[in-house]
Amino acid sequence: MTSPPRPAPPRLPTPPARAAGIALAAGLGLVALMTGRKPLHAAGRTWSAELRIDVPKPDLGIPLLRERGVHPCTARVSRAVGTPDGWWDIGGLALRLPGAGALGRPADLLFATTGTGPVSRHLLRPVRQAAGRPLTTLLPTRAGGHSVALLLRPVDDEPEPQGFELAIAVDRGGWEAVGLLQLRQERFEATMRFDPIVDELEGTTAPAWVVAVREPAYRWSRRLSRRSPRPVPGVDTGGSDTDERDPG
């Protein structure tokens, strides 16, 4: 089956942020070469999931939030450094939403454990359980002429929650609940690599400085994924075995 066409190249970043992104990519690349694996979120658990939109936000111009509906998706829960369960680490939850990106491509959303205040939502927060605390998109994006952030908040106190409230904050305002993410069936065969630069949520635009910080690291990640051996079946190492598109 033919892959959807690639979206336009990322916007040109500002030089200082670009330098920071290159430095970050170099550091992560060195770790990858030394360890033979992804430097961050190397192992995780992947789930078939459903994202239900209950409170649409059509004024933002994001098709995903335009109307009520249920969207099948894939979720991956992981720990940034890979410490054992119960140890301090940065939790992560990645979402892939088929057809929610530009030109019919999937959209990838990355969430990390942070605070929830106007400032702390942009600061990483170590936790003992990867998805047991609120997770946000960390870096801002733009939609409908506004700065936008997304939040996933566990709906229960279980160490490994299966349900998360989806909320949105506009222009550093308070969080407004818009839906629910429900993890359904764990996928032991799935290995995926997420790329929010290539597969951006349609209707959103990352600021140039965000692209500058992220894009070099993701470019290195794409190259390493093409060179790395196929992963062992049943072990999710964050590779690209079932994700064969070439984002370049």
SULVENBEL-V202750 format. One record per backbone hydrogen bond with DSSP energy under -0.5 kcal/mol. CO is the residue of the C=O (numbers start at 1). NH is the residue of the N-H. E is the energy in kcal/mol with one decimal. If there is no record, write none. Layout:
BEGIN
co | nh | e
CO | NH | E
CO | NH | E
END
This chain:
BEGIN
co | nh | e
14 | 18 | -2.4
15 | 19 | -2.4
16 | 20 | -1.9
17 | 21 | -2.4
18 | 22 | -2.4
19 | 23 | -2.2
20 | 24 | -2.3
21 | 25 | -2.6
22 | 26 | -2.5
23 | 27 | -2.2
24 | 28 | -2.5
25 | 29 | -2.7
26 | 30 | -2.1
27 | 31 | -1.9
28 | 32 | -2.3
29 | 33 | -2.4
30 | 34 | -2.0
31 | 35 | -2.3
32 | 36 | -2.5
32 | 37 | -0.5
43 | 79 | -0.8
45 | 77 | -2.7
46 | 187 | -3.3
47 | 75 | -2.6
48 | 184 | -3.0
48 | 185 | -1.0
49 | 73 | -2.5
50 | 52 | -0.6
50 | 182 | -2.8
51 | 53 | -0.5
51 | 71 | -2.9
52 | 54 | -0.6
52 | 180 | -2.3
53 | 69 | -1.6
54 | 56 | -0.5
57 | 60 | -1.5
57 | 62 | -0.5
58 | 61 | -1.5
61 | 63 | -0.7
62 | 65 | -1.6
63 | 66 | -1.6
65 | 57 | -3.0
69 | 53 | -3.2
70 | 72 | -0.5
71 | 51 | -2.5
73 | 49 | -2.8
74 | 96 | -2.5
75 | 47 | -3.3
76 | 94 | -2.6
77 | 45 | -2.6
78 | 92 | -2.4
80 | 41 | -2.3
84 | 87 | -2.2
89 | 91 | -0.6
89 | 127 | -3.5
90 | 80 | -2.9
91 | 113 | -1.9
92 | 78 | -2.3
93 | 111 | -2.2
94 | 76 | -2.3
95 | 109 | -2.4
96 | 74 | -2.0
96 | 98 | -0.6
97 | 100 | -1.8
97 | 107 | -2.0
100 | 202 | -2.4
101 | 104 | -0.9
102 | 105 | -1.9
105 | 101 | -2.9
107 | 97 | -2.9
109 | 95 | -3.0
111 | 93 | -2.3
112 | 136 | -2.6
113 | 125 | -3.0
117 | 121 | -1.9
119 | 122 | -2.0
120 | 115 | -2.1
120 | 123 | -1.9
123 | 115 | -0.9
127 | 89 | -2.0
128 | 86 | -1.6
129 | 132 | -1.1
134 | 114 | -1.1
135 | 152 | -3.2
136 | 112 | -2.7
137 | 139 | -3.3
141 | 148 | -3.0
142 | 205 | -2.2
143 | 146 | -1.6
146 | 143 | -2.4
147 | 171 | -3.5
148 | 141 | -1.6
149 | 169 | -2.5
150 | 137 | -1.7
151 | 167 | -2.4
152 | 135 | -2.8
153 | 165 | -3.1
158 | 161 | -0.7
162 | 183 | -3.4
163 | 155 | -2.0
164 | 181 | -3.4
165 | 153 | -2.2
165 | 167 | -0.5
166 | 178 | -3.2
166 | 179 | -1.7
167 | 151 | -2.6
168 | 176 | -2.3
169 | 149 | -2.0
170 | 173 | -1.4
176 | 168 | -2.2
178 | 54 | -2.5
178 | 55 | -2.2
179 | 166 | -2.4
180 | 52 | -3.2
180 | 182 | -0.5
181 | 164 | -2.7
182 | 50 | -2.1
185 | 48 | -3.2
186 | 188 | -0.7
187 | 190 | -0.8
191 | 242 | -1.5
195 | 199 | -2.5
198 | 200 | -0.9
199 | 108 | -2.9
200 | 102 | -0.7
201 | 204 | -2.0
205 | 142 | -1.7
207 | 210 | -0.6
207 | 211 | -2.0
208 | 212 | -2.3
209 | 213 | -1.8
210 | 214 | -2.3
211 | 215 | -3.1
212 | 216 | -0.6
214 | 218 | -2.0
215 | 219 | -2.4
216 | 220 | -2.1
217 | 221 | -2.0
218 | 222 | -2.4
219 | 223 | -2.0
220 | 224 | -2.7
221 | 225 | -2.1
222 | 226 | -1.5
223 | 227 | -1.1
224 | 228 | -1.8
232 | 235 | -1.9
234 | 236 | -0.6
235 | 237 | -1.0
236 | 44 | -1.4
242 | 244 | -0.6
245 | 247 | -0.8
END
